[in-house]
Amino acid sequence: MIDANNAGGGEGPFSPTRMGSMAVTDLLTYFGPGDIERLRSLCSQTGGFGSYFGTSNSDTVHKMVEEGDPKAVRVWNAMIYQIIKWIGAMSTVLKGEVDSILLTGGLLRFPDVAEQIRESCEWIAPVSVYVGELEQEAMAEGALRVLRGEEEAKKYPGRPVWTGFQN
């Protein structure tokens, strides 16, 4: 992996619980000096769908989308648009040399999410979908494979693999 966003800190597209990236000047205008905890919460817990619908439950929001609620459709599609935009941004710094685009998370249980991302991004690289939020389990399974002798541990150099742009 070359790069990623700090989604837990609020960077990247918005999600059911995160407000996503915003211009610092907008944040300074909207929030007063005593609002740092409120801002922190919007970045990682109560932003995103919670801000729009009072719930971060994606099943509830997607049901509204399926029923044709115009606001829900607009917000849902805006979220997918932002995800696509971030994938595109990541691909440019790699000069288009992207081996694969990996999608993970609970939102992928809704087929329209992966479909729209594929439509916009598959020309960059193959898109692989891993439904669910089992990243910790996957890392534990990798460690177990090494401990059982089924796989050899990978050695990392302890320094950044990418060292900057070449002239």
C-alpha positions in Angstrom: 0.0 0.0 0.0 1.4 3.3 -1.0 -1.0 5.8 0.5 -4.3 6.1 2.3 -6.4 8.8 4.0 -6.9 9.2 7.7 -10.6 8.3 7.6 -10.7 7.9 11.4 -9.5 11.5 11.8 -12.1 12.8 9.4 -10.1 12.9 6.1 -11.5 11.6 2.9 -15.1 11.2 1.7 -17.9 11.5 4.2 -19.5 8.3 5.5 -22.3 7.2 7.8 -20.4 8.5 10.8 -17.8 11.0 9.5 -18.2 14.4 7.9 -15.3 13.9 5.6 -12.7 16.5 4.4 -13.7 20.2 4.5 -11.8 23.4 3.9 -10.2 24.7 7.1 -11.7 28.1 6.5 -15.2 26.7 6.4 -14.6 24.9 9.7 -13.3 28.1 11.3 -16.3 30.0 10.1 -18.8 27.4 11.3 -17.3 26.5 14.6 -16.6 28.8 17.5 -13.7 28.7 19.9 -15.4 26.3 22.3 -16.6 23.8 19.7 -13.5 21.6 19.4 -15.3 18.6 20.9 -18.3 19.0 18.7 -15.9 19.3 15.7 -14.0 16.2 16.8 -17.3 14.3 17.1 -18.4 15.3 13.6 -15.1 14.2 12.2 -15.3 10.6 13.5 -18.7 9.8 15.1 -21.7 12.0 14.5 -21.0 13.5 11.0 -22.0 12.1 7.6 -25.4 10.4 7.6 -25.9 11.4 11.3 -25.8 15.1 10.3 -28.3 14.7 7.5 -30.7 12.1 8.9 -30.1 11.9 12.7 -28.9 8.3 12.3 -25.7 6.7 11.0 -27.6 3.5 10.2 -26.8 2.9 6.5 -29.7 0.3 6.3 -32.1 3.0 7.3 -30.7 5.5 4.8 -30.5 3.0 2.0 -34.1 2.1 2.6 -35.0 5.7 2.1 -32.9 5.7 -1.1 -34.8 2.6 -2.4 -38.1 4.4 -1.6 -37.0 7.4 -3.7 -36.6 10.0 -1.0 -34.9 12.8 -2.9 -32.7 14.0 0.0 -31.5 10.4 0.8 -30.8 9.8 -2.9 -28.8 13.0 -3.2 -26.8 12.4 0.0 -26.1 8.7 -0.8 -24.9 9.5 -4.3 -22.8 12.4 -3.0 -21.1 10.0 -0.6 -20.3 7.6 -3.5 -19.2 10.5 -5.6 -16.7 11.5 -2.9 -15.4 8.0 -2.6 -14.8 7.9 -6.4 -13.1 11.3 -6.3 -10.6 10.1 -3.6 -9.8 6.9 -5.6 -9.1 9.1 -8.7 -6.9 11.4 -6.6 -4.9 8.5 -5.3 -4.4 7.1 -8.8 -2.9 10.3 -10.2 0.0 10.4 -7.8 0.8 6.8 -8.9 0.8 8.1 -12.5 -1.9 5.6 -13.3 0.2 2.6 -12.3 -2.4 1.1 -9.9 -2.4 -2.6 -9.5 -5.8 -2.9 -7.9 -8.5 -0.9 -6.1 -9.6 -2.7 -3.0 -13.0 -1.8 -1.5 -13.8 -2.9 2.1 -16.5 -2.0 4.6 -20.1 -2.6 5.5 -21.5 -0.2 2.8 -20.5 -2.7 0.2 -23.4 -5.0 1.1 -25.4 -2.5 -1.0 -24.7 -3.5 -4.6 -25.1 0.1 -5.9 -22.0 1.3 -4.0 -19.6 -1.1 -5.8 -21.5 -0.8 -9.1 -21.1 3.0 -9.2 -17.4 2.8 -8.1 -16.7 0.2 -10.8 -18.4 2.3 -13.5 -16.2 5.2 -12.7 -12.9 3.6 -11.6 -12.4 0.2 -13.3 -10.5 1.9 -16.2 -7.8 2.8 -13.6 -7.4 -0.8 -12.3 -9.4 -3.9 -11.4 -11.8 -3.3 -8.5 -12.0 -6.0 -5.8 -14.7 -5.9 -3.2 -14.4 -7.3 0.3 -17.7 -6.8 2.0 -17.6 -6.2 5.7 -15.5 -4.7 8.4 -13.2 -7.6 9.3 -9.8 -5.9 8.8 -8.6 -6.8 12.3 -9.6 -10.5 11.8 -7.8 -10.6 8.5 -4.6 -9.3 10.1 -4.9 -11.9 12.9 -5.4 -14.7 10.3 -2.3 -13.6 8.6 -0.3 -13.8 11.8 -1.7 -17.2 12.5 -0.7 -18.4 9.1 2.9 -17.4 9.9 2.8 -19.0 13.3 1.5 -22.2 11.8 4.3 -22.3 9.3 1.8 -21.9 6.4 3.3 -18.6 5.2 6.6 -16.9 5.7 6.6 -13.6 7.5 7.3 -10.6 5.3 10.2 -8.3 6.3 9.7 -4.6 6.0 12.7 -2.3 5.8 11.7 0.1 8.7 11.8 3.0 6.3 9.3 4.5 3.9 9.2 2.5 0.7 8.3 5.6 -1.3 11.1 8.3 -1.2 9.6 11.0 -3.3 9.3 12.1 -6.9 12.2 11.4 -9.2 13.5 14.2 -11.4 
